[in-house]
Amino acid sequence: MNTAFKLNNFDLLRLFAATEVLLLHSFLRLNINFPVFFKVMSCFPGVNMFFVMSGFLISASLERNKNLPEYAKNRAIRIFPGLWVCLIVTVIAIPIFSDISFFNREFFPWLLAQCVGLIYTPNFLSGFGFGSYNGSLWTIPLELQFYICLPIIYYVISKLAKSERSKTVLIAVLFLFFCFLSYYIKINYSPVGTAAETTLEKVLRYTFIPNIYLFLFGVLLQRLKIYKLSLFVGKGIVWVGLYLVVCYFFPTDSSAYLFKFLLLGLTTISMAYTFPNLSNKLLKGNDISYGVYIYHGLVLGIFMETKQFNNPFGVFLILVISYSLAAVSWNYIEKPFLKRKKQSIHKLSELAAV
């Protein structure tokens, strides 16, 4: 990968995205009205940003090193060590802050499933916090599905097309197919979390099918090399302004959500290559975003369980505690494991960030 690709703000953008998710969950679950700053911040949904950035970076990593065992190892190293330690902390913390016991028949099957990324909340934990032992982990199975789908997609298109341009066209077609499929599911299936949502609809929600279009959009943007185009490089502020204008005219529940999310994807990648040294200057190569993401749901659940600080100060404490746990996770768990990776697309810290 060339310097134009490697020098970017993805660490900082991931931290922003994780913080947006943390604040969104905290304000909603603690029943606190959104402050003014967060009304703007919430226009940039963190999960959607994560999916686009993941497609952008993981596809570049796979193209750089097509060794599938190495690819699988790198992806596992990025996800599982941090997740496993988070699970250990969960098993220790929940009995301390609640009357829930892990001495039951459901525990070991549940723990084994969590360790391999099959995230769910068993019956014995359904009364903890807000009904989920860690609601933020629902995207882990999706990311793992994306990781599995990508080499399969690349293998199939390599059999159907020979030139890189033709392969990119096929990815674009696949991306459009999943865009239409996602839209069809959204307008024809029951709203998420409502009583009308069937078990089948809920299961479908946790598959790659309605979600992979954003990941594929990131793949497509990477293959189109938009990090070299003057329309995007250094133009992040312009794209942010354009995106906010669109958000103003199209509310959250608008049928134009596909257009908004794709525009958000373009804005995210443009911001990654605007003032590209900013991330390294502020974070010094430290990427605590994953830790913030996986720990905040547990911390929020504990606050709800103990019924302490159900106010804006409580949100601040959740932020501080989650950031602290994330820093420990990065420095003592994630970073040491990431150093074992043979290949990286991260120039400054030489650690693959996704």
C-alpha positions as CSV (number, residue, x, y, z in Angstrom):
1,M,0.0,0.0,0.0
2,N,1.2,3.5,-0.8
3,T,1.6,6.4,1.6
4,A,-1.5,8.1,0.3
5,F,-3.6,5.1,1.6
6,K,-1.7,4.5,4.9
7,L,-1.7,8.0,6.3
8,N,-5.2,8.5,7.6
9,N,-7.5,9.3,10.5
10,F,-9.2,5.9,10.9
11,D,-8.1,5.5,14.5
12,L,-9.7,8.8,15.4
13,L,-12.8,8.2,13.4
14,R,-13.3,4.8,15.0
15,L,-13.0,6.4,18.5
16,F,-15.6,9.0,17.5
17,A,-17.9,6.3,16.2
18,A,-17.5,4.2,19.4
19,T,-18.1,7.3,21.5
20,E,-21.3,8.1,19.6
21,V,-22.6,4.6,20.2
22,L,-21.7,4.9,23.9
23,L,-23.5,8.2,24.3
24,L,-26.5,7.1,22.3
25,H,-27.0,4.0,24.4
26,S,-26.4,5.9,27.7
27,F,-28.8,8.8,27.0
28,L,-31.5,6.4,25.8
29,R,-31.2,3.8,28.5
30,L,-30.9,6.3,31.3
31,N,-33.8,8.2,29.9
32,I,-31.9,11.5,29.5
33,N,-32.8,14.1,26.8
34,F,-30.2,14.5,24.2
35,P,-28.1,17.6,24.8
36,V,-27.5,20.0,21.9
37,F,-24.1,18.7,21.0
38,F,-25.3,15.1,20.8
39,K,-28.2,16.0,18.5
40,V,-25.5,16.9,16.0
41,M,-23.2,14.0,16.9
42,S,-26.1,11.5,16.6
43,C,-26.4,12.4,12.9
44,F,-23.2,10.3,12.5
45,P,-24.3,6.8,13.6
46,G,-21.2,5.0,14.8
47,V,-22.2,1.5,13.7
48,N,-22.7,2.6,10.1
49,M,-19.4,4.3,10.1
50,F,-17.7,1.2,11.5
51,F,-19.2,-1.0,8.7
52,V,-18.0,1.3,5.9
53,M,-14.5,1.7,7.4
54,S,-14.3,-2.0,8.0
55,G,-15.0,-2.8,4.3
56,F,-12.6,-0.2,3.2
57,L,-9.7,-1.4,5.3
58,I,-10.3,-5.2,5.4
59,S,-10.6,-5.4,1.6
60,A,-7.3,-3.5,1.3
61,S,-5.7,-5.9,3.7
62,L,-7.0,-9.0,1.8
63,E,-5.8,-7.6,-1.5
64,R,-2.4,-6.9,0.0
65,N,-2.0,-10.4,1.4
66,K,-4.2,-13.1,-0.2
67,N,-3.0,-15.8,2.2
68,L,-6.3,-17.0,3.7
69,P,-4.8,-18.6,6.9
70,E,-3.0,-15.4,7.6
71,Y,-6.1,-13.3,6.8
72,A,-8.1,-15.5,9.2
73,K,-5.4,-15.3,11.9
74,N,-5.2,-11.5,11.6
75,R,-9.0,-11.1,11.9
76,A,-9.2,-13.4,14.9
77,I,-6.4,-11.6,16.6
78,R,-8.2,-8.3,16.2
79,I,-11.5,-9.5,17.6
80,F,-11.1,-12.3,20.1
81,P,-8.4,-11.5,22.7
82,G,-10.2,-8.3,23.7
83,L,-13.6,-10.0,23.6
84,W,-12.4,-12.9,25.7
85,V,-11.1,-10.6,28.4
86,C,-14.3,-8.5,28.3
87,L,-16.2,-11.8,28.9
88,I,-14.0,-12.6,31.9
89,V,-14.7,-9.1,33.3
90,T,-18.4,-9.7,32.6
91,V,-18.5,-13.0,34.5
92,I,-16.7,-11.3,37.5
93,A,-18.7,-8.1,37.5
94,I,-22.3,-9.1,37.1
95,P,-22.5,-11.2,40.3
96,I,-20.9,-8.4,42.2
97,F,-23.4,-5.8,41.0
98,S,-26.5,-7.9,40.8
99,D,-28.1,-11.0,42.4
100,I,-27.5,-13.1,39.2
101,S,-25.6,-16.3,39.6
102,F,-23.6,-18.0,36.8
103,F,-24.0,-21.4,38.5
104,N,-26.6,-22.9,36.2
105,R,-27.0,-25.1,33.1
106,E,-27.1,-22.3,30.7
107,F,-23.7,-20.8,31.7
108,F,-21.2,-23.0,29.9
109,P,-23.1,-23.2,26.5
110,W,-23.5,-19.5,26.7
111,L,-19.9,-18.8,27.5
112,L,-18.6,-21.1,24.7
113,A,-20.9,-19.4,22.2
114,Q,-19.7,-16.0,23.3
115,C,-16.1,-17.0,23.0
116,V,-16.6,-17.9,19.3
117,G,-18.5,-14.7,18.6
118,L,-22.1,-16.1,18.7
119,I,-23.4,-13.3,20.8
120,Y,-26.8,-13.7,22.6
121,T,-28.3,-13.0,26.0
122,P,-29.5,-16.2,27.8
123,N,-32.5,-16.3,30.0
124,F,-30.6,-16.1,33.2
125,L,-29.0,-12.8,32.1
126,S,-32.1,-11.3,30.6
127,G,-33.0,-9.4,33.8
128,F,-29.6,-7.7,33.9
129,G,-29.3,-4.0,33.1
130,F,-31.6,-3.2,30.1
131,G,-32.3,-6.9,29.2
132,S,-29.0,-7.6,27.6
133,Y,-25.7,-8.5,29.4
134,N,-23.9,-6.3,26.9
135,G,-26.0,-4.8,24.1
136,S,-23.1,-3.4,22.2
137,L,-21.7,-6.8,21.2
138,W,-24.5,-7.5,18.7
139,T,-22.3,-6.3,15.8
140,I,-19.5,-8.8,16.6
141,P,-21.3,-11.7,14.7
142,L,-22.0,-9.3,11.8
143,E,-18.3,-8.4,11.6
144,L,-17.3,-12.0,11.6
145,Q,-19.8,-12.7,8.9
146,F,-18.4,-9.9,6.8
147,Y,-14.9,-11.3,7.3
148,I,-16.1,-14.7,6.0
149,C,-18.0,-13.3,3.1
150,L,-15.3,-11.1,1.8
151,P,-12.8,-13.8,0.6
152,I,-15.7,-15.8,-0.8
153,I,-16.8,-12.8,-2.8
154,Y,-13.3,-12.1,-4.0
155,Y,-12.9,-15.8,-5.0
156,V,-16.1,-15.8,-7.0
157,I,-15.5,-12.6,-8.8
158,S,-12.0,-13.8,-9.7
159,K,-13.6,-16.7,-11.5
160,L,-16.1,-14.4,-13.3
161,A,-13.7,-11.6,-14.3
162,K,-10.1,-11.2,-15.1
163,S,-9.4,-7.5,-15.1
164,E,-9.4,-5.4,-12.0
165,R,-12.0,-3.1,-13.5
166,S,-14.4,-5.9,-14.3
167,K,-14.0,-7.2,-10.7
168,T,-14.8,-3.8,-9.4
169,V,-17.9,-3.6,-11.6
170,L,-19.1,-7.0,-10.2
171,I,-18.6,-5.7,-6.6
172,A,-20.6,-2.6,-7.5
173,V,-23.4,-4.9,-8.9
174,L,-23.4,-7.0,-5.7
175,F,-23.4,-3.8,-3.6
176,L,-26.4,-2.5,-5.4
177,F,-28.2,-5.8,-5.0
178,F,-27.8,-5.7,-1.2
179,C,-28.8,-2.1,-1.2
180,F,-32.2,-3.0,-2.7
181,L,-32.5,-6.1,-0.5
182,S,-31.8,-4.0,2.6
183,Y,-34.4,-1.5,1.5
184,Y,-37.0,-4.2,0.7
185,I,-36.5,-5.7,4.2
186,K,-36.8,-2.4,5.9
187,I,-40.1,-1.4,4.2
188,N,-41.7,-4.9,4.3
189,Y,-40.6,-6.2,7.7
190,S,-41.7,-5.2,11.2
191,P,-39.8,-2.3,12.8
192,V,-36.9,-3.4,14.9
193,G,-37.7,-4.0,18.6
194,T,-41.4,-3.8,18.3
195,A,-43.9,-6.4,19.5
196,A,-44.8,-7.2,15.9
197,E,-41.2,-8.3,15.1
198,T,-41.2,-12.1,14.5
199,T,-38.4,-14.4,15.6
200,L,-37.4,-14.9,12.0
201,E,-37.2,-11.2,11.5
202,K,-35.1,-10.8,14.6
203,V,-32.7,-13.5,13.5
204,L,-32.5,-12.0,10.0
205,R,-31.5,-8.7,11.6
206,Y,-28.4,-10.4,13.1
207,T,-27.2,-11.7,9.7
208,F,-25.1,-10.0,7.1
209,I,-28.0,-9.9,4.6
210,P,-29.6,-6.5,5.6
211,N,-26.3,-5.0,6.7
212,I,-23.5,-5.9,4.3
213,Y,-24.3,-3.2,1.8
214,L,-22.4,-0.7,3.9
215,F,-19.4,-3.0,4.2
216,L,-19.5,-3.6,0.5
217,F,-19.7,0.2,-0.1
218,G,-16.4,0.5,1.9
219,V,-14.9,-2.3,-0.3
220,L,-16.0,-0.4,-3.4
221,L,-14.7,2.9,-2.3
222,Q,-11.3,1.3,-1.6
223,R,-11.2,-0.4,-5.0
224,L,-12.1,2.9,-6.6
225,K,-9.2,4.5,-4.7
226,I,-11.1,7.5,-3.6
227,Y,-8.3,8.3,-1.2
228,K,-6.4,9.6,-4.3
229,L,-9.3,11.7,-5.7
230,S,-9.2,15.5,-5.1
231,L,-12.9,15.5,-4.7
232,F,-12.4,13.7,-1.4
233,V,-8.8,14.2,-0.2
234,G,-8.8,17.3,2.1
235,K,-12.5,17.9,1.5
236,G,-13.8,16.3,4.7
237,I,-15.3,19.5,6.1
238,V,-17.2,20.2,2.9
239,W,-18.6,16.6,3.0
240,V,-19.6,17.0,6.6
241,G,-21.5,20.2,5.8
242,L,-23.2,18.6,2.9
243,Y,-24.2,15.6,5.0
244,L,-25.6,17.7,7.8
245,V,-27.7,19.6,5.2
246,V,-29.1,16.3,4.0
247,C,-29.8,15.2,7.6
248,Y,-31.7,18.4,8.2
249,F,-34.1,17.9,5.3
250,F,-34.5,14.1,5.8
251,P,-35.3,13.0,9.3
252,T,-34.0,9.7,10.8
253,D,-37.0,7.6,9.8
254,S,-37.0,8.9,6.3
255,S,-37.2,6.4,3.4
256,A,-34.1,8.2,2.1
257,Y,-32.0,6.4,4.7
258,L,-30.0,4.5,2.1
259,F,-28.9,7.7,0.4
260,K,-28.0,9.3,3.8
261,F,-26.0,6.3,5.0
262,L,-24.1,6.1,1.7
263,L,-23.4,9.8,1.9
264,L,-22.2,9.2,5.4
265,G,-19.8,6.6,4.1
266,L,-18.3,9.0,1.6
267,T,-18.0,11.6,4.3
268,T,-16.3,9.2,6.6
269,I,-13.6,8.2,4.1
270,S,-13.1,11.8,3.1
271,M,-12.6,12.8,6.8
272,A,-10.0,9.9,7.0
273,Y,-7.9,11.7,4.4
274,T,-8.5,15.3,5.6
275,F,-5.7,16.5,7.9
276,P,-4.5,12.9,7.8
277,N,-1.8,13.5,10.5
278,L,-4.4,14.5,13.1
279,S,-5.1,11.0,14.4
280,N,-1.5,10.2,15.0
281,K,-0.9,13.6,16.7
282,L,-3.8,13.1,19.1
283,L,-3.8,9.4,19.7
284,K,-0.1,8.5,19.1
285,G,-1.0,5.3,17.4
286,N,-3.3,4.1,20.2
287,D,-6.6,2.7,19.1
288,I,-8.9,2.3,22.1
289,S,-12.1,2.4,20.0
290,Y,-12.7,-1.4,20.1
291,G,-12.4,-1.4,23.9
292,V,-14.7,1.6,24.3
293,Y,-17.2,-0.2,22.1
294,I,-17.2,-3.6,23.8
295,Y,-17.0,-2.4,27.4
296,H,-19.5,0.4,27.5
297,G,-22.6,-1.9,27.3
298,L,-21.4,-3.7,30.4
299,V,-20.7,-0.5,32.3
300,L,-24.1,0.9,31.3
301,G,-25.8,-2.3,32.4
302,I,-24.1,-2.1,35.8
303,F,-25.2,1.5,36.2
304,M,-28.8,0.6,35.4
305,E,-28.7,-2.5,37.7
306,T,-27.5,-0.4,40.6
307,K,-29.8,2.5,39.8
308,Q,-27.0,5.0,40.5
309,F,-26.3,8.2,38.7
310,N,-29.3,8.1,36.3
311,N,-28.4,11.6,35.2
312,P,-25.9,13.4,32.9
313,F,-23.1,12.9,35.4
314,G,-23.8,9.2,35.1
315,V,-23.2,9.4,31.4
316,F,-19.9,11.1,32.0
317,L,-18.9,8.4,34.5
318,I,-19.8,5.7,31.9
319,L,-17.6,7.5,29.4
320,V,-14.7,7.8,31.8
321,I,-14.9,4.2,33.0
322,S,-15.3,2.8,29.5
323,Y,-12.4,4.8,28.2
324,S,-10.3,3.6,31.2
325,L,-11.1,-0.1,30.6
326,A,-10.5,0.4,26.9
327,A,-7.0,1.9,27.6
328,V,-6.1,-1.1,29.7
329,S,-7.5,-3.5,27.1
330,W,-5.5,-1.8,24.3
331,N,-2.2,-1.6,26.2
332,Y,-2.2,-5.0,27.9
333,I,-4.4,-7.2,25.6
334,E,-5.0,-5.9,22.1
335,K,-1.7,-4.2,21.3
336,P,0.5,-7.1,22.4
337,F,-1.5,-9.6,20.3
338,L,-1.6,-7.2,17.3
339,K,2.2,-7.1,17.3
340,R,2.1,-10.8,16.3
341,K,0.6,-9.9,12.9
342,K,2.9,-10.3,10.0
343,Q,1.2,-7.9,7.7
344,S,-0.3,-4.5,8.4
345,I,-1.8,-1.6,6.5
346,H,-1.3,0.9,9.4
347,K,1.8,2.9,8.7
348,L,2.3,4.8,11.9
349,S,1.7,2.2,14.6
350,E,2.3,-0.9,12.3
351,L,-0.7,-2.5,13.9
352,A,-3.7,-3.4,11.8
353,A,-6.6,-1.5,13.3
354,V,-9.6,-3.4,12.0
